[in-house]
Amino acid sequence: MKMLLIVFRENLEEEIHGLLKEHDVKAFTELHKVAGTGATGAAFHSFSWPGVNGMILTALPEDEADRVVEGFKAFRDQRVQQQHGAKIPLRVFVLPCLQVV
């Protein structure tokens, strides 16, 4: 199994949920108002650093995880093209996952 850790700016939430639904991801855990900073800037839900991130964790069999990752890459590439090369506040990390209980 693989654990996908998906971090995204909250304004992308509907599109992220749409991607999960499109790829038949039915089980996930979502965290709201996640603060942080990275390549696309800071998001600390403050006057100086407006905006917050969301985070989704989902454990999937390897073949399903690979398919979902490819969907997220295609989404990112399309958005980058639409925004003339601007970075998109979306990151997907893949971690090994072993269910023990």
Short mmCIF file of the C-alpha atoms (twelve columns), coordinates in Angstrom:
data_MODEL
# 
_entry.id   MODEL 
# 
loop_
_atom_site.group_PDB 
_atom_site.id 
_atom_site.type_symbol 
_atom_site.label_atom_id 
_atom_site.label_alt_id 
_atom_site.label_comp_id 
_atom_site.label_asym_id 
_atom_site.label_seq_id 
_atom_site.Cartn_x 
_atom_site.Cartn_y 
_atom_site.Cartn_z 
_atom_site.pdbx_PDB_model_num 
ATOM 1   C CA . MET A 1   0.000   0.000  0.000   1 
ATOM 2   C CA . LYS A 2   0.940   3.632  -0.416  1 
ATOM 3   C CA . MET A 3   -0.101  6.660  1.632   1 
ATOM 4   C CA . LEU A 4   -0.747  9.798  -0.389  1 
ATOM 5   C CA . LEU A 5   -0.275  13.031 1.529   1 
ATOM 6   C CA . ILE A 6   -1.890  15.820 -0.478  1 
ATOM 7   C CA . VAL A 7   -1.267  19.429 0.560   1 
ATOM 8   C CA . PHE A 8   -3.125  22.195 -1.250  1 
ATOM 9   C CA . ARG A 9   -4.226  25.800 -0.858  1 
ATOM 10  C CA . GLU A 10  -7.764  25.833 0.482   1 
ATOM 11  C CA . ASN A 11  -9.094  27.631 -2.610  1 
ATOM 12  C CA . LEU A 12  -8.397  24.406 -4.576  1 
ATOM 13  C CA . GLU A 13  -10.521 22.260 -2.238  1 
ATOM 14  C CA . GLU A 14  -13.450 21.674 -4.612  1 
ATOM 15  C CA . GLU A 15  -11.135 20.694 -7.458  1 
ATOM 16  C CA . ILE A 16  -9.133  18.359 -5.195  1 
ATOM 17  C CA . HIS A 17  -12.339 16.661 -4.033  1 
ATOM 18  C CA . GLY A 18  -13.389 16.382 -7.677  1 
ATOM 19  C CA . LEU A 19  -10.115 14.646 -8.545  1 
ATOM 20  C CA . LEU A 20  -10.535 12.205 -5.672  1 
ATOM 21  C CA . LYS A 21  -14.078 11.422 -6.778  1 
ATOM 22  C CA . GLU A 22  -13.008 11.097 -10.425 1 
ATOM 23  C CA . HIS A 23  -10.363 8.541  -9.387  1 
ATOM 24  C CA . ASP A 24  -12.819 6.677  -7.138  1 
ATOM 25  C CA . VAL A 25  -11.027 7.501  -3.861  1 
ATOM 26  C CA . LYS A 26  -13.717 6.846  -1.262  1 
ATOM 27  C CA . ALA A 27  -11.726 6.762  1.983   1 
ATOM 28  C CA . PHE A 28  -9.532  9.614  3.165   1 
ATOM 29  C CA . THR A 29  -8.815  11.837 6.140   1 
ATOM 30  C CA . GLU A 30  -8.904  15.597 5.686   1 
ATOM 31  C CA . LEU A 31  -7.347  18.304 7.819   1 
ATOM 32  C CA . HIS A 32  -8.412  21.927 7.455   1 
ATOM 33  C CA . LYS A 33  -6.618  25.204 8.149   1 
ATOM 34  C CA . VAL A 34  -3.125  23.760 7.908   1 
ATOM 35  C CA . ALA A 35  -0.480  26.480 8.081   1 
ATOM 36  C CA . GLY A 36  2.913   26.391 6.422   1 
ATOM 37  C CA . THR A 37  5.315   27.825 3.908   1 
ATOM 38  C CA . GLY A 38  6.893   26.424 0.783   1 
ATOM 39  C CA . ALA A 39  7.725   27.017 -2.851  1 
ATOM 40  C CA . THR A 40  4.392   28.728 -3.549  1 
ATOM 41  C CA . GLY A 41  4.549   31.010 -0.515  1 
ATOM 42  C CA . ALA A 42  3.340   31.150 3.055   1 
ATOM 43  C CA . ALA A 43  -0.176  30.347 4.246   1 
ATOM 44  C CA . PHE A 44  -0.610  31.163 7.926   1 
ATOM 45  C CA . HIS A 45  -4.192  32.535 8.065   1 
ATOM 46  C CA . SER A 46  -2.961  35.916 9.279   1 
ATOM 47  C CA . PHE A 47  -3.058  39.472 8.026   1 
ATOM 48  C CA . SER A 48  0.577   39.265 6.920   1 
ATOM 49  C CA . TRP A 49  0.269   35.770 5.417   1 
ATOM 50  C CA . PRO A 50  -3.344  35.249 4.292   1 
ATOM 51  C CA . GLY A 51  -4.647  31.890 3.212   1 
ATOM 52  C CA . VAL A 52  -4.456  28.408 4.636   1 
ATOM 53  C CA . ASN A 53  -3.818  24.950 3.295   1 
ATOM 54  C CA . GLY A 54  -5.776  21.748 3.438   1 
ATOM 55  C CA . MET A 55  -4.272  18.313 3.777   1 
ATOM 56  C CA . ILE A 56  -5.661  14.932 2.762   1 
ATOM 57  C CA . LEU A 57  -4.266  11.528 3.670   1 
ATOM 58  C CA . THR A 58  -5.409  8.424  1.823   1 
ATOM 59  C CA . ALA A 59  -4.060  4.862  1.887   1 
ATOM 60  C CA . LEU A 60  -4.413  3.019  -1.399  1 
ATOM 61  C CA . PRO A 61  -3.168  -0.135 -3.093  1 
ATOM 62  C CA . GLU A 62  -0.074  0.651  -5.167  1 
ATOM 63  C CA . ASP A 63  -1.744  0.537  -8.586  1 
ATOM 64  C CA . GLU A 64  -4.587  2.808  -7.441  1 
ATOM 65  C CA . ALA A 65  -2.156  5.228  -5.794  1 
ATOM 66  C CA . ASP A 66  -0.111  5.440  -8.985  1 
ATOM 67  C CA . ARG A 67  -3.263  6.185  -11.011 1 
ATOM 68  C CA . VAL A 68  -4.318  8.942  -8.585  1 
ATOM 69  C CA . VAL A 69  -0.831  10.493 -8.650  1 
ATOM 70  C CA . GLU A 70  -0.946  10.602 -12.462 1 
ATOM 71  C CA . GLY A 71  -4.323  12.359 -12.241 1 
ATOM 72  C CA . PHE A 72  -2.898  14.974 -9.883  1 
ATOM 73  C CA . LYS A 73  0.107   15.503 -12.168 1 
ATOM 74  C CA . ALA A 74  -2.191  16.065 -15.143 1 
ATOM 75  C CA . PHE A 75  -4.296  18.512 -13.101 1 
ATOM 76  C CA . ARG A 76  -1.172  20.400 -12.006 1 
ATOM 77  C CA . ASP A 77  0.245   20.548 -15.523 1 
ATOM 78  C CA . GLN A 78  -3.043  21.864 -16.888 1 
ATOM 79  C CA . ARG A 79  -3.240  24.566 -14.192 1 
ATOM 80  C CA . VAL A 80  0.396   25.606 -14.734 1 
ATOM 81  C CA . GLN A 81  -0.319  26.008 -18.437 1 
ATOM 82  C CA . GLN A 82  -3.479  28.027 -17.740 1 
ATOM 83  C CA . GLN A 83  -1.492  30.286 -15.394 1 
ATOM 84  C CA . HIS A 84  1.375   30.773 -17.845 1 
ATOM 85  C CA . GLY A 85  3.937   28.817 -15.830 1 
ATOM 86  C CA . ALA A 86  3.014   30.038 -12.341 1 
ATOM 87  C CA . LYS A 87  3.533   27.470 -9.580  1 
ATOM 88  C CA . ILE A 88  0.387   25.822 -8.229  1 
ATOM 89  C CA . PRO A 89  -0.032  25.488 -4.433  1 
ATOM 90  C CA . LEU A 90  -0.412  21.711 -4.608  1 
ATOM 91  C CA . ARG A 91  1.970   18.992 -3.464  1 
ATOM 92  C CA . VAL A 92  1.464   15.238 -3.404  1 
ATOM 93  C CA . PHE A 93  3.811   13.023 -1.409  1 
ATOM 94  C CA . VAL A 94  3.869   9.220  -1.517  1 
ATOM 95  C CA . LEU A 95  4.838   7.276  1.595   1 
ATOM 96  C CA . PRO A 96  5.078   3.531  2.140   1 
ATOM 97  C CA . CYS A 97  2.091   2.364  4.151   1 
ATOM 98  C CA . LEU A 98  1.510   -0.762 6.229   1 
ATOM 99  C CA . GLN A 99  -1.847  -1.249 7.934   1 
ATOM 100 C CA . VAL A 100 -1.193  -2.971 11.282  1 
ATOM 101 C CA . VAL A 101 -4.644  -2.833 12.933  1 
# 
